[in-house]
Amino acid sequence: MGWLSMATRKELTAAAEARYRRSDRAKKARILDEFVDITGFHRKHAMRLLRGREDAPSGRRARRRVYNEAEHNALVLLWEASDRICGKRLKAVNACAD
């Protein structure tokens, strides 16, 4: 196996992806074997590339909001009033305010 440029790898991936998607299980195994031999990718990485999961979300999921907008604004106001103290101490100040 020689050195392949990234553009060549992308071209090979695009060509193999189309064949891989419309093939049955046995043909997929052969296509995958050929693709791994040519590109030098690990088998699992090659499978992920050939499945072509563009719709998969990238990055981390957003956290669920803990406070609504009014509570958030009140906490920011309290945080600013307390000279931006850390969360641990802000929690104690908030408990005393209640």
N, C-alpha and C positions, 0 to 999 in steps of 0.2 A: 504494500500500500504506500503510495506516495503522498506528498503534501497536497492538501486541497485548500483552495481559497474559500473564504466565507461565502462569496457570491456563488461559487460552484456548489457548495453544500446546500445553499438555499434553493438553487435550481434542482438539485437532486431530490431534496425534500419535497418540493412542489410536485415533481413528476411522480415520485413514489407515493405521495399522499393520495393522489387521485386513484391510482391502482389499488392501494391498500384499502381505501374506504369501500370500494365496490367488490372486494374479493371475499371469498369464504374463508373459513378458519385455516385450512391447509395452505391456501395460497398466501394468506397473510403471513404465515410462519416463514415461507420461502422468501417473500418480499422483504420481511424483516431481517432475515439472515443475510441477504444480499446487501441490504442497506447498511447494516452494521459492519460488514466486511469492507465496503467501499469507504464509508465515512470515518470509521473508527470510533463511533459513538458507543456508549454503553447501551445495552439492549433496552433497558427500561426508559432511558432518555429517548431512544429512537422510537419506541412505541408511543410515547407522549407526543413527539413531533408528528408522527404519521397520523395520529388520531385527529390532529388539527383542532385543538380546543381553544378557538379564539373567543368564545363566549364565556370562558371561565373568568371569574373576577380576579383582578390583579391586586396584590397588596392585602392588607388586613381589612377585616370588616369593621365598620364603624360601631362604636359602643352604643348601647342603649342609654338614652338620657336618664339621669338619675333625678334631676330637678327640672321643673317646668320653667318657663321664661321668667315669671315673677319671682320664684324662689332663687333662681340664678342671679337676678339683678339685686335682690336683697343681700345675698351672700357676697357679691362683689362690692356692694356699698359697705358692708361690715368689714370686709377685708381691707378696703381702702382706708376706712376710718381707723382701723387698728394698725396702720402703717405697714400693711402687707406682710403680716406675720405668717409663719408656716401653717400648714393644714392641721397639724397636731395641736398647736396652741389655739388656732382659730376655732377648732371644735370645742375646746374648753371655754373660750370666750362666748361662743354661741350658746352653750349649755347654761352659762351664767345669765345670759340675756333673756332666756325663756322663763 
